[in-house]
Structure formats: structure tokens, C-alpha cells
């Protein structure tokens, strides 16, 4: 069975240390990055607490691993309430949602990950819950049917999605704050790693080591923390506790992660497009069939980072490599290199 990709932003079993809250910021002052969003959230929290009301509903969209779940817990902590965490696919029927909403206390936070995957029947119950803090459900059927209104305690809904375009306009319009989370700059990742290293008792870790890990993290805190733990383990077992950049290189080379954070699947994609298709243009389905991977996996997991680092271009004709991509995989560009992107 193939192992999980260490540079994948999707949550993995090995992230247990982070998921249990050991490395997760608790207060808003501890949250690093996303400064515009944090300032908006800070103002909204202070205003809501001043009025004695729940904070308005929040929609967070962006790639996985950027701190959407963490932010939900931070908001709940700042409001002095509890966060209930679920996901769109887990709410298969209205009873699942109603059961959660009815046990929540005033001003609690309900976090729904992958909210774009909510079934339509469940989504319809959310509308009155978000607007009027009530649930309307039908008793009996036919001529004997009647609508029963059940009041809820005021709460805050935080929705997270990696595909905001799949949200219905009716649901999107009910959020008071909507914000796109972007990838983190290296300086912010270094700050996150420094805090985590202290919590993991990695005393005396050099700034150059944190920088080296951050540069491989693909701008994603979840990936950065995962790499940090792998370096910690390698250091303890194979390097007598040393934490210099050579240890980072050796530890992550063992995982197949290069200096830019690309792993074997990323490089296989680049090599296939470079050699089999001469740098492109080539269709995604053709590339996927050649590699032996699912096209949706390549589009959602591999291509976003290749686009971010300037190795790939999406054109009307198909996917094309840039000169930088050829240089990275050590392949000479084709004779028609003037047609490639710089």
C-alpha cells in the first residue's frame, strides 16, 4: 500500500499531535499569518462581546491545511464558548444537524468543514437556523401535516470550503464575514515553526534550520509542522540530536522531499509532461493516464503548488511547463523552447 504524501495538505493520521491541540494556537494573539482576516475577526469578536451577542457567521475558503479549523477553535475560545466540529459529508440527514444545534449553548460555535458538500435537504434547515435561530420541521404528511418551529440558542456558524464556487448563493449570502485564506509567506511559516519547536522541546534549534523547513512547506502550516516532526525524529535517532540544515536535508531526502518541497509525485508529473509531451500543451486526462493517477487528484493536489512556484501554466490548449520546471528536473527544454513560458 502506498504511503501518504508527507507534503499533502490533507489531514493525516500522523497529524495527531497537532489535531489534539498540542501545537494549535488557543488565543487570537497566538495566531500567526492571515493578518487581514485576523483583524476583521478581532473587531467582530470585540463588537459581539460588547453587545452580548454571538459573533456573526463566518465563511472561510481556501486550500486545506491553512488553519480554518484552528481559527474556529480560536474564535470559540475568545468568545468563552465551545466549538462543535463536523463536516458536510457527515451531515447526511436533517436529524444529524438538528441534534447538534439543539445541544449547543448560547454563543457556541458550529464549524462545518467541506460545507459545499452539504446535502440539499440539510442545507435548507440551515437557512432559518442562521437567520432566525430556529428550525422548521414538518410533522406528519398530507392534509395532516404541520410545520413546527423550534427555537435555538444564538450561535455562530463557521463554514470552511476548498471549493467556494460549489456553494449555493443562498447559503453564501447568509455569512456576514467571508474570506479567502492564502498560502503563508516563508516568514510566517518560520514564526509558526519557532513556536511549535518550543512546544516540542526542540531547544536551541537554529533559525537556519527553521528557514530550511519553511522553504519546503509549500506555504502550508500543516505541512510545515509535519516536516518539523519528521526532522525531530530523524535528529533523535540518526543525528545524535543535531538540528542543523544538513539534518533537514537528510531527513526530508528520506521522505523524497526536495529543496522546494516537491515530492516524487510532483516530479513525476513534471518529468512526464517534459519528456512524453515535450513540455506541453497536454490535456490533464492524458497526463493522468500516462502517470497512472486520478485526474482529479492531480488537479486538486499536485497542480496548485506547481502553479504557485511558477513551474506550470494552464492554457486553453492544455498544461505547459515553464523553463524553470525544465531546469528543476534537469531536462533540456525542446528545440522550440522559445514557445515555452519564462
C-alpha positions as CSV (number, residue, x, y, z in Angstrom):
1,X,0.0,0.0,0.0
2,X,1.4,3.4,-1.0
3,X,2.3,5.7,1.9
4,X,0.6,9.0,2.4
5,X,2.4,12.0,0.9
6,X,4.1,14.0,3.6
7,X,3.7,17.2,1.6
8,X,0.0,16.7,1.1
9,X,-2.1,19.4,2.9
10,X,-4.9,16.9,3.6
11,X,-5.1,15.9,7.3
12,X,-3.4,12.6,8.0
13,X,-3.2,10.2,11.0
14,X,0.4,11.4,11.7
15,X,-1.1,14.9,12.4
16,X,-2.5,13.6,15.7
17,X,-0.1,15.8,17.8
18,X,-1.4,18.9,16.0
19,X,-5.0,17.7,16.0
20,X,-5.2,17.2,19.7
21,X,-4.3,20.8,20.2
22,X,-0.7,20.4,21.3
23,X,0.6,22.7,18.6
24,X,-2.6,24.6,17.8
25,X,-2.8,28.3,18.9
26,X,-5.5,28.8,21.5
27,X,-5.9,32.6,21.6
28,X,-6.1,35.1,18.7
29,X,-2.8,36.7,19.7
30,X,-1.1,33.4,19.1
31,X,-2.4,33.0,15.6
32,X,0.3,33.8,13.0
33,X,-0.5,35.0,9.5
34,X,-3.7,35.9,7.6
35,X,-3.4,39.4,9.1
36,X,-6.3,41.0,7.3
37,X,-8.7,38.2,8.3
38,X,-7.4,38.2,11.9
39,X,-8.0,41.9,12.2
40,X,-11.6,41.5,10.9
41,X,-12.2,38.6,13.3
42,X,-10.7,40.6,16.2
43,X,-13.1,43.5,15.6
44,X,-16.1,41.2,15.1
45,X,-15.4,39.4,18.4
46,X,-14.9,42.6,20.4
47,X,-18.1,44.1,19.0
48,X,-20.2,40.9,19.6
49,X,-18.9,40.6,23.2
50,X,-19.7,44.3,23.8
51,X,-23.3,43.8,22.6
52,X,-23.7,40.4,24.4
53,X,-24.5,38.7,21.1
54,X,-23.0,35.8,19.1
55,X,-20.4,36.7,16.6
56,X,-21.7,36.8,13.0
57,X,-21.4,33.8,10.8
58,X,-18.0,33.3,9.0
59,X,-17.2,31.6,5.7
60,X,-13.5,30.6,5.1
61,X,-12.4,29.3,1.8
62,X,-9.0,28.3,0.5
63,X,-6.7,25.2,0.2
64,X,-6.6,22.7,3.1
65,X,-4.1,23.0,5.9
66,X,-4.2,26.7,6.3
67,X,-5.8,26.9,9.7
68,X,-9.6,27.1,9.1
69,X,-10.4,24.6,11.9
70,X,-7.8,26.2,14.2
71,X,-9.4,29.6,13.7
72,X,-12.8,28.2,14.6
73,X,-11.4,27.0,18.0
74,X,-9.7,30.3,18.5
75,X,-13.0,32.2,17.9
76,X,-14.8,29.9,20.4
77,X,-12.0,30.5,23.0
78,X,-12.1,34.2,22.5
79,X,-15.9,34.2,22.9
80,X,-15.6,32.0,26.0
81,X,-17.7,29.3,24.4
82,X,-17.4,25.8,22.9
83,X,-16.6,24.8,19.3
84,X,-18.5,21.9,17.8
85,X,-16.7,20.4,14.7
86,X,-18.3,18.4,11.9
87,X,-18.2,18.2,8.1
88,X,-20.6,18.4,5.2
89,X,-20.4,14.7,4.3
90,X,-21.0,13.7,7.9
91,X,-24.4,15.6,8.0
92,X,-26.2,13.1,5.8
93,X,-29.7,13.9,7.1
94,X,-31.5,16.7,8.8
95,X,-31.6,14.9,12.1
96,X,-27.8,15.0,12.2
97,X,-27.8,18.8,12.1
98,X,-30.7,19.3,14.4
99,X,-29.1,17.0,17.0
100,X,-26.0,19.2,17.1
101,X,-27.9,22.5,17.0
102,X,-30.2,21.7,19.9
103,X,-27.5,20.7,22.3
104,X,-25.4,23.9,21.7
105,X,-25.4,26.6,24.4
106,X,-25.7,30.3,23.7
107,X,-22.9,31.8,21.6
108,X,-21.3,28.4,20.9
109,X,-19.5,27.9,17.5
110,X,-20.5,25.3,15.0
111,X,-17.7,24.6,12.5
112,X,-18.7,22.7,9.3
113,X,-15.8,21.7,7.2
114,X,-16.4,21.0,3.5
115,X,-19.6,22.9,3.8
116,X,-20.0,22.8,0.0
117,X,-20.8,19.1,0.3
118,X,-23.9,19.6,2.5
119,X,-26.9,17.6,1.1
120,X,-29.6,19.9,-0.2
121,X,-32.1,18.7,2.4
122,X,-29.8,19.5,5.2
123,X,-28.8,22.9,3.8
124,X,-32.5,24.0,3.8
125,X,-32.6,23.6,7.6
126,X,-29.5,25.8,8.0
127,X,-31.2,28.9,6.5
128,X,-33.7,29.7,9.3
129,X,-31.1,28.5,11.9
130,X,-28.6,31.0,10.7
131,X,-31.0,33.9,10.2
132,X,-33.6,33.5,13.0
133,X,-32.0,30.8,15.3
134,X,-34.9,28.4,14.8
135,X,-35.6,25.1,13.0
136,X,-38.7,24.5,11.0
137,X,-39.6,20.8,10.6
138,X,-42.7,19.1,9.2
139,X,-44.8,16.7,11.3
140,X,-47.0,14.1,9.6
141,X,-47.7,14.3,5.9
142,X,-50.5,15.1,3.5
143,X,-53.5,17.0,4.8
144,X,-52.5,16.4,8.4
145,X,-49.0,17.9,8.0
146,X,-48.0,20.9,10.0
147,X,-44.8,22.9,10.5
148,X,-43.3,23.0,13.9
149,X,-40.9,25.9,14.8
150,X,-38.2,25.0,17.3
151,X,-36.1,27.8,18.8
152,X,-32.4,27.6,19.1
153,X,-29.9,29.4,21.3
154,X,-28.0,32.1,19.3
155,X,-24.8,30.6,17.8
156,X,-22.1,31.3,15.3
157,X,-21.7,29.1,12.2
158,X,-18.2,28.9,10.7
159,X,-18.2,27.2,7.3
160,X,-15.0,26.1,5.5
161,X,-14.6,25.0,1.9
162,X,-11.9,24.4,-0.6
163,X,-14.3,25.0,-3.4
164,X,-16.3,28.1,-2.8
165,X,-17.7,28.0,-6.3
166,X,-19.8,25.0,-5.4
167,X,-21.6,26.9,-2.6
168,X,-25.2,28.0,-3.4
169,X,-25.7,31.7,-3.5
170,X,-28.5,31.3,-0.9
171,X,-26.0,29.8,1.6
172,X,-23.1,32.1,0.7
173,X,-25.3,35.3,1.2
174,X,-26.1,34.3,4.9
175,X,-22.5,34.7,6.0
176,X,-21.5,38.1,7.5
177,X,-17.8,37.6,7.0
178,X,-16.3,35.7,4.0
179,X,-12.6,35.5,3.5
180,X,-10.2,33.6,1.3
181,X,-7.2,32.1,3.1
182,X,-4.0,32.3,1.0
183,X,-0.7,30.4,1.3
184,X,1.6,31.7,4.0
185,X,4.9,33.5,3.3
186,X,8.1,31.8,4.5
187,X,8.5,34.4,7.3
188,X,5.1,33.5,8.8
189,X,5.9,29.7,8.5
190,X,9.2,30.3,10.3
191,X,7.3,32.0,13.1
192,X,4.8,29.1,13.3
193,X,7.7,26.6,13.4
194,X,9.6,28.5,16.1
195,X,6.5,28.4,18.4
196,X,6.0,24.7,17.6
197,X,9.6,23.9,18.2
198,X,9.4,25.4,21.7
199,X,6.3,23.3,22.5
200,X,8.0,20.2,21.2
201,X,11.1,21.0,23.4
202,X,13.4,21.2,20.4
203,X,15.7,23.6,22.4
204,X,18.3,25.6,20.6
205,X,17.0,24.9,17.1
206,X,18.9,27.3,14.7
207,X,17.0,29.9,12.7
208,X,18.6,28.5,9.5
209,X,17.0,25.1,10.2
210,X,13.5,26.6,10.6
211,X,14.1,28.6,7.4
212,X,15.1,25.4,5.6
213,X,12.0,23.6,6.7
214,X,9.7,26.6,5.9
215,X,11.0,26.7,2.4
216,X,9.8,23.1,1.8
217,X,6.4,23.6,3.5
218,X,4.5,24.7,0.3
219,X,3.2,27.7,2.2
220,X,1.1,25.5,4.4
221,X,1.3,25.3,8.2
222,X,0.0,21.8,8.4
223,X,2.8,20.6,6.1
224,X,5.4,22.6,7.9
225,X,4.5,21.1,11.3
226,X,4.6,17.6,9.8
227,X,8.0,18.2,8.4
228,X,9.2,19.6,11.7
229,X,8.2,16.4,13.5
230,X,10.0,14.2,10.9
231,X,13.1,16.3,11.4
232,X,12.8,16.0,15.1
233,X,12.5,12.2,14.9
234,X,15.4,11.8,12.4
235,X,17.6,14.1,14.6
236,X,16.9,11.9,17.7
237,X,17.5,8.6,16.0
238,X,20.1,9.2,13.3
239,X,21.9,12.5,14.1
240,X,22.6,12.4,17.8
241,X,20.2,15.3,18.5
242,X,21.7,17.7,15.9
243,X,19.3,20.1,14.3
244,X,21.3,21.8,11.6
245,X,20.3,22.2,7.9
246,X,22.2,19.1,7.0
247,X,19.9,17.1,9.2
248,X,16.9,18.7,7.5
249,X,18.3,17.8,4.1
250,X,19.0,14.2,5.1
251,X,15.6,13.7,7.0
252,X,13.5,15.1,4.2
253,X,15.5,13.4,1.4
254,X,14.5,10.2,3.1
255,X,10.9,11.3,2.6
256,X,11.6,12.2,-1.1
257,X,11.0,16.0,-0.5
258,X,13.4,18.3,-2.3
259,X,14.6,21.8,-1.5
260,X,11.4,23.4,-3.0
261,X,9.0,21.0,-1.2
262,X,8.3,18.8,-4.3
263,X,7.9,15.1,-3.7
264,X,8.2,12.2,-6.2
265,X,4.6,12.6,-7.5
266,X,5.2,16.2,-8.3
267,X,8.5,15.4,-10.1
268,X,6.9,12.5,-11.9
269,X,4.2,14.9,-13.2
270,X,6.9,17.4,-14.4
271,X,9.0,14.7,-16.0
272,X,6.1,13.2,-17.8
273,X,5.0,16.5,-19.2
274,X,8.6,17.3,-20.1
275,X,9.5,14.1,-21.8
276,X,6.3,12.4,-23.1
277,X,4.6,15.6,-24.1
278,X,7.6,17.8,-24.9
279,X,6.6,20.4,-22.3
280,X,3.1,20.6,-23.5
281,X,0.5,21.7,-24.2
282,X,-1.2,18.4,-23.0
283,X,-4.6,17.6,-21.5
284,X,-5.0,16.7,-17.9
285,X,-6.6,13.4,-18.7
286,X,-3.8,12.4,-20.9
287,X,-1.2,13.3,-18.3
288,X,-3.1,11.4,-15.6
289,X,-3.4,8.3,-17.8
290,X,0.3,8.3,-18.5
291,X,1.3,8.7,-14.8
292,X,-1.4,6.3,-13.6
293,X,-3.0,8.7,-11.3
294,X,-6.5,10.1,-11.0
295,X,-7.0,13.3,-12.9
296,X,-8.9,14.9,-10.0
297,X,-6.0,14.1,-7.7
298,X,-3.5,15.8,-10.0
299,X,-5.8,18.9,-10.4
300,X,-6.5,19.3,-6.7
301,X,-3.3,18.0,-5.0
302,X,-0.4,18.4,-7.4
303,X,-1.1,21.3,-9.8
304,X,-1.9,24.1,-7.3
305,X,1.7,24.1,-5.9
306,X,3.3,23.8,-9.3
307,X,1.3,26.8,-10.4
308,X,2.3,28.7,-7.2
309,X,6.0,28.2,-7.8
310,X,5.8,29.0,-11.5
311,X,6.5,25.5,-12.9
312,X,3.2,25.1,-14.7
313,X,0.8,27.1,-16.8
314,X,-2.8,26.3,-17.6
315,X,-3.7,27.4,-21.1
316,X,-6.7,26.8,-23.4
317,X,-4.7,24.2,-25.2
318,X,-3.7,22.3,-22.1
319,X,-0.9,22.2,-19.4
320,X,2.5,23.6,-20.3
321,X,5.8,23.6,-18.4
322,X,7.9,26.7,-17.9
323,X,11.7,27.0,-18.3
324,X,12.1,26.9,-14.5
325,X,10.3,23.5,-14.4
326,X,12.7,22.0,-17.0
327,X,15.7,23.3,-15.0
328,X,14.4,21.9,-11.8
329,X,14.0,18.3,-13.1
330,X,17.3,18.6,-15.0
331,X,15.8,18.1,-18.5
332,X,16.8,20.1,-21.6
333,X,13.9,22.1,-23.0
334,X,12.9,21.1,-26.5
335,X,14.2,23.0,-29.6
336,X,11.0,25.1,-29.7
337,X,11.9,26.5,-26.2
338,X,11.0,30.0,-27.4
339,X,7.4,28.8,-27.2
340,X,7.6,27.9,-23.5
341,X,6.8,30.3,-20.7
342,X,9.6,32.0,-18.9
